Amino acid sequence: MKTKSVGWRYWLNLFSATAIFLSIALFVPVTFLSYRQAQAYLHPARSIASGDFLRANNIKYQDIELTASDGVTLSAWYTPPQNGTVILQAHGYGAARSEEFHAMFASHGYGVLAWDFRAHGKSGGDFSTLGYYEQLDVEAALDYALAQPGVKRVGAWGGSMGGATIILAAAHRPEIEALVIDSAFPTLEDVYKINVPVPILQPMIRSFAEWETGTSIDKVRPVDEIGKISPRPVFIIDGWEGAAVTMNSPYRLYEAAGDPKILWTEEGVPHLNMYAYYREKYTRRVIDFFDEFLVR
């Protein structure tokens, strides 16, 4: 008795069924992993600033609350100025308001308004967008500072995400008269590609994040906005190591900025560590910058 040969249709159907099964088997874990990763980026672990360093150094401050225009409540500290100028202090992603920088500015006579960005520290907010909605936080701080007695001018210091956000806000708020930008990224897309190096995960993580936030990472591009700040001065600082090199961060921002502008980089300094590596020089250069352009 002859055995019936298996035709090509059988093998085609088998191949198709296997391909579908493998696709589903791959799709489920990739989708789950992408969703979990998107949630991790949108909801960073919260660091809390205690105020102990400020109290130990006799820096007087007030606990205040700010309300962004979309209703998010922000926890903040305010130190009134002795020289008529307030510095807005904007921290980085996953951090909280910096007590050391607060003390640095306050000890040189500057007023300081330091807050926790939305979804950070003690502030409200459901998620972080690394610069887009955080512009509203900067504007809430700026409006509060301008309303305080004795305040004539406002400058800003921003580190990493805070620096990127300060650029975006200052581009359309001329009341911020001078900026120090430490370790800011040129575009959020650059940061995303560095932190999600697996191509298969990139589209799905991005889709989940943009769906939840209602905005696109393409809208966070400090390099496209920094030129609008001129003729107000910008001081760009960055340690030339790691992601700064990969993104060519300080040089792209510097080239895109208008005059007056200053650039300071150092080899071998990790992200947002210029102050830690060059404490005295950092303090002198930053304070001299604000003294020159704001205290007159």
Secondary structure, DSSP 8 states (H G I E B T S, - for coil): -------HHHHHHHHHHHHHHHHHHHHHHHHHHHHHHHHHHHS-------SHHHHHTT---EEEEEE-TTS-EEEEEEE--SSSEEEEEE--TT----HHHHHHHHTTT-EEEEE--TTSTT---S---TTSTHHHHHHHHHHHHHTSTT--EEEEEEETHHHHHHHHHHTT-TTEEEEEEES--S-HHHHHHHH---TTTHHHHHHHHHHHHSS-GGG--HHHHGGGGTTS-EEEEEEESTHHHHHTHHHHHHHHS-SSEEEEEEET--TT-HHHHSHHHHHHHHHHHHHHHH--
